């Protein structure tokens, strides 16, 4: 059993290494590495040649990879810039996309192809923030105004769709829509409370000095703290009956908001987190 597990994971990590390396050997081929990784994953997986089975180690690493990808996406959000014109444009874009989706869903419903036009509208209005972030990062546009606008639009579309889907299915299941809205409000309150606690923790001179002394040792204390925040918010979202990726994204956005590092005491933190995410977990997810 253990040999099978290692074999499946070995094939995945070899492909994860080979995909960007192959693109590096062909610089004229302007193809995002994430696209090749996804295509390769389909090819070697159960839907393709079946060389890799989704066993427990692969499944766990892939789940962490998805959470880590949304965590890093939230970390890239500049909440100071996500307001005013940017927020207005991205919100209008999502509403327009949803309206177009409703029209398409009604047309499909009239043709007898679907049962719920609203469900089709929500699906069509959603996007994949997890695919957009690596492409923007590799192209060097993630910190630009254009990159922030794209991330903001994708974030609203992605998580707006998740919230709408949660409300949609709650209306058909045992959980009522009001109850789901209450859970969302409770989750938001808990996120805010945790943010205030982290802010107070970092303002303590003694605690801050301990963090600084341990951050570049084998303890890598800030990286471990980021993992605690990520897994904690994922578990919290799961416990209150929400999508786990909401928790992962909220953890990244909260860390970006409260840990501004204006004095540059830990400038390598994000680089370390990206190394852990894009170096191991995220490629397994793709």
C-alpha positions as CSV (number, residue, x, y, z in Angstrom):
1,X,0.0,0.0,0.0
2,X,2.8,2.4,1.0
3,X,4.7,1.7,-2.3
4,X,1.6,2.5,-4.3
5,X,1.1,5.7,-2.5
6,X,4.7,6.8,-3.0
7,X,4.5,5.8,-6.7
8,X,1.5,8.0,-7.3
9,X,2.9,10.9,-5.5
10,X,6.3,10.4,-7.3
11,X,4.6,10.6,-10.7
12,X,2.8,13.8,-9.7
13,X,5.9,15.6,-8.4
14,X,7.9,14.6,-11.4
15,X,5.3,16.0,-13.8
16,X,5.1,19.1,-11.6
17,X,8.8,19.6,-12.0
18,X,8.9,18.7,-15.7
19,X,6.0,21.0,-16.9
20,X,7.6,24.4,-16.1
21,X,11.1,23.1,-16.9
22,X,10.0,22.1,-20.4
23,X,8.5,25.6,-20.9
24,X,11.8,27.0,-19.7
25,X,13.6,25.1,-22.5
26,X,11.2,26.6,-25.0
27,X,11.1,30.4,-24.1
28,X,9.4,31.3,-27.4
29,X,6.3,29.2,-26.4
30,X,4.4,31.8,-24.5
31,X,2.2,29.3,-22.5
32,X,1.5,29.7,-18.7
33,X,3.0,26.9,-16.7
34,X,-0.3,26.4,-14.9
35,X,-2.0,25.5,-18.2
36,X,0.5,22.8,-19.0
37,X,0.3,21.5,-15.4
38,X,-3.5,21.2,-15.6
39,X,-3.4,19.4,-19.0
40,X,-0.6,17.1,-17.8
41,X,-2.7,16.3,-14.6
42,X,-5.7,15.4,-16.7
43,X,-3.5,13.2,-19.0
44,X,-1.9,11.2,-16.2
45,X,-5.0,11.0,-14.0
46,X,-8.0,8.7,-14.0
47,X,-9.7,10.8,-16.7
48,X,-6.6,10.2,-19.0
49,X,-4.1,7.4,-19.1
50,X,-4.8,6.4,-15.5
51,X,-1.1,6.4,-14.5
52,X,-2.0,8.1,-11.2
53,X,-4.7,7.2,-8.8
54,X,-6.0,9.8,-6.4
55,X,-5.0,8.1,-3.2
56,X,-4.8,9.6,0.3
57,X,-1.4,11.3,0.1
58,X,-2.1,12.9,-3.2
59,X,-5.6,13.9,-2.1
60,X,-4.4,15.5,1.1
61,X,-1.6,17.5,-0.6
62,X,-3.9,18.6,-3.3
63,X,-6.5,19.8,-0.7
64,X,-3.8,21.8,1.1
65,X,-2.6,23.0,-2.3
66,X,-6.1,24.4,-3.1
67,X,-6.3,26.1,0.3
68,X,-2.7,27.5,-0.1
69,X,-3.5,28.8,-3.5
70,X,-6.5,30.8,-2.3
71,X,-4.5,31.9,0.8
72,X,-1.8,33.3,-1.4
73,X,-4.5,34.9,-3.6
74,X,-5.9,36.6,-0.6
75,X,-2.4,37.7,0.5
76,X,-2.0,39.4,-2.9
77,X,-5.1,41.5,-2.5
78,X,-4.3,45.1,-1.6
79,X,-7.3,46.0,0.4
80,X,-6.3,49.6,0.5
81,X,-6.8,49.7,-3.3
82,X,-9.9,47.6,-3.4
83,X,-12.3,50.5,-2.9
84,X,-13.8,53.3,-4.9
85,X,-13.6,52.9,-8.6
86,X,-11.9,49.5,-8.6
87,X,-14.6,48.0,-6.3
88,X,-17.4,49.7,-8.3
89,X,-16.1,48.5,-11.7
90,X,-15.6,44.9,-10.5
91,X,-19.0,44.7,-8.7
92,X,-20.8,46.0,-11.8
93,X,-18.9,43.5,-13.9
94,X,-20.1,40.7,-11.8
95,X,-23.7,41.8,-11.8
96,X,-23.6,42.2,-15.6
97,X,-22.1,38.8,-16.0
98,X,-24.7,37.3,-13.7
99,X,-27.5,39.0,-15.7
100,X,-26.1,37.6,-18.9
101,X,-25.9,34.2,-17.3
102,X,-29.6,34.5,-16.3
103,X,-30.5,35.2,-19.9
104,X,-28.5,32.2,-21.1
105,X,-30.1,30.1,-18.4
106,X,-33.6,31.1,-19.3
107,X,-32.9,30.3,-22.9
108,X,-31.6,26.8,-22.0
109,X,-34.5,26.3,-19.7
110,X,-36.9,27.2,-22.5
111,X,-35.2,24.6,-24.7
112,X,-35.6,22.0,-22.0
113,X,-31.9,21.6,-21.5
114,X,-31.7,22.7,-17.8
115,X,-33.9,22.7,-14.8
116,X,-32.6,25.8,-13.1
117,X,-31.7,29.0,-15.0
118,X,-30.4,30.6,-11.8
119,X,-27.9,27.7,-11.3
120,X,-26.6,28.1,-14.8
121,X,-26.3,31.9,-14.3
122,X,-24.2,31.4,-11.1
123,X,-21.9,28.9,-12.8
124,X,-21.3,31.1,-15.8
125,X,-20.6,34.2,-13.7
126,X,-18.0,32.4,-11.6
127,X,-14.3,32.3,-12.5
128,X,-11.1,30.6,-11.3
129,X,-9.0,32.8,-9.1
130,X,-6.6,29.9,-8.6
131,X,-5.7,29.9,-12.2
132,X,-5.5,33.6,-12.6
133,X,-3.1,34.3,-9.8
134,X,-0.2,32.2,-11.0
135,X,-0.5,33.6,-14.5
136,X,-0.4,37.2,-13.3
137,X,2.5,36.4,-11.0
138,X,4.6,34.7,-13.8
139,X,3.9,37.6,-16.1
140,X,5.0,40.2,-13.4
141,X,1.6,42.0,-13.4
142,X,0.2,40.9,-10.1
143,X,1.2,44.1,-8.3
144,X,0.2,46.5,-11.1
145,X,-3.1,48.4,-11.2
146,X,-4.2,46.0,-14.0
147,X,-3.3,42.9,-11.9
148,X,-5.1,44.2,-8.9
149,X,-8.1,45.0,-11.0
150,X,-8.1,41.5,-12.4
151,X,-7.6,39.9,-9.0
152,X,-10.4,42.0,-7.5
153,X,-12.8,41.1,-10.3
154,X,-11.9,37.4,-10.1
155,X,-12.2,37.5,-6.3
156,X,-15.7,39.0,-6.4
157,X,-16.8,36.6,-9.2
158,X,-15.3,33.5,-7.5
159,X,-16.5,34.1,-4.0
160,X,-19.7,35.8,-5.0
161,X,-20.5,32.6,-6.9
162,X,-19.6,30.5,-3.9
163,X,-21.9,32.5,-1.6
164,X,-24.7,32.4,-4.2
165,X,-24.3,28.7,-4.7
166,X,-24.4,28.1,-0.9
167,X,-27.6,30.1,-0.7
168,X,-29.0,28.4,-3.7
169,X,-28.5,24.9,-2.3
170,X,-29.6,25.9,1.1
171,X,-32.9,26.9,-0.4
172,X,-33.2,23.3,-1.6
173,X,-31.9,21.5,1.4
174,X,-32.4,21.5,5.1
175,X,-30.5,24.7,5.8
176,X,-32.6,27.8,5.2
177,X,-31.2,30.9,3.4
178,X,-31.5,33.1,6.5
179,X,-29.5,30.5,8.5
180,X,-26.8,30.6,5.9
181,X,-26.7,34.4,5.9
182,X,-26.4,34.3,9.7
183,X,-23.4,31.8,9.4
184,X,-21.7,34.2,6.9
185,X,-22.2,37.1,9.3
186,X,-20.8,35.0,12.2
187,X,-17.8,34.0,10.1
188,X,-17.1,37.7,9.2
189,X,-17.3,38.6,12.9
190,X,-14.9,35.8,13.9
191,X,-12.5,37.0,11.1
192,X,-12.6,40.5,12.4
193,X,-12.0,39.4,16.0
194,X,-9.0,37.3,14.9
195,X,-7.6,40.3,13.0
196,X,-7.8,42.5,16.0
197,X,-6.1,39.8,18.1
198,X,-3.2,39.4,15.6
199,X,-2.8,43.2,15.4
200,X,-2.5,43.4,19.2
201,X,-0.1,40.5,19.2
202,X,2.2,42.2,16.8
203,X,2.1,45.5,18.6
204,X,3.5,43.9,21.8
205,X,7.3,44.7,21.8
206,X,8.2,41.5,23.7
207,X,6.2,39.2,21.4
208,X,7.4,41.1,18.3
209,X,11.0,40.6,19.4
210,X,10.4,36.9,19.9
211,X,9.0,36.6,16.4
212,X,11.9,38.5,14.9
213,X,14.5,36.3,16.7
214,X,12.8,33.1,15.5
215,X,11.7,34.0,12.0
216,X,14.9,33.1,10.2
217,X,15.9,30.1,12.4
218,X,14.8,26.5,11.9
219,X,11.7,27.5,13.8
220,X,10.5,29.7,10.8
221,X,8.0,31.0,13.3
222,X,6.2,33.4,10.9
223,X,5.7,30.7,8.3
224,X,4.3,28.4,10.9
225,X,2.1,31.1,12.1
226,X,0.8,31.6,8.6
227,X,0.0,27.9,8.4
228,X,-1.9,28.1,11.7
229,X,-3.9,31.0,10.4
230,X,-4.6,29.2,7.1
231,X,-5.6,25.9,8.6
232,X,-7.5,27.5,11.4
233,X,-9.7,29.6,9.1
234,X,-10.3,26.6,6.8
235,X,-11.4,24.6,9.8
236,X,-13.5,27.5,11.1
237,X,-15.3,27.8,7.8
238,X,-15.9,24.1,7.7
239,X,-17.3,24.1,11.2
240,X,-19.8,26.8,10.5
241,X,-21.0,25.1,7.3
242,X,-19.3,27.3,4.7
243,X,-16.9,26.5,1.8
244,X,-13.4,25.9,3.0
245,X,-11.9,28.1,0.3
246,X,-13.7,31.0,1.8
247,X,-11.7,30.4,5.0
248,X,-8.4,30.1,3.0
249,X,-9.0,33.3,1.1
250,X,-10.1,35.2,4.2
251,X,-6.9,34.1,6.0
252,X,-4.7,35.5,3.3
253,X,-6.6,38.7,3.0
254,X,-6.5,39.2,6.8
255,X,-2.8,38.6,6.9
256,X,-2.3,41.1,4.1
257,X,-4.3,43.6,6.0
258,X,-2.9,43.3,9.5
259,X,0.7,42.4,8.7
260,X,1.8,45.4,6.6
261,X,5.5,45.1,7.6
262,X,6.0,48.8,7.1
263,X,9.4,48.7,8.9
264,X,10.5,45.8,6.7
265,X,11.4,43.5,9.7
266,X,10.4,40.4,7.8
267,X,10.7,41.1,4.1
268,X,11.2,37.5,3.1
269,X,7.9,36.1,4.6
270,X,5.9,36.2,1.4
271,X,8.8,34.8,-0.5
272,X,9.0,31.9,1.9
273,X,5.2,31.3,1.7
274,X,5.3,31.3,-2.1
275,X,8.2,28.9,-2.1
276,X,6.2,26.5,0.1
277,X,3.0,26.9,-1.9
278,X,4.2,27.0,-5.5
279,X,7.1,24.7,-4.7
280,X,5.1,21.8,-3.4
281,X,1.4,22.0,-2.5
282,X,-0.1,24.0,-5.4
283,X,1.5,21.9,-8.2
284,X,0.0,18.8,-6.7
285,X,-3.4,20.4,-6.7
286,X,-3.0,21.4,-10.4
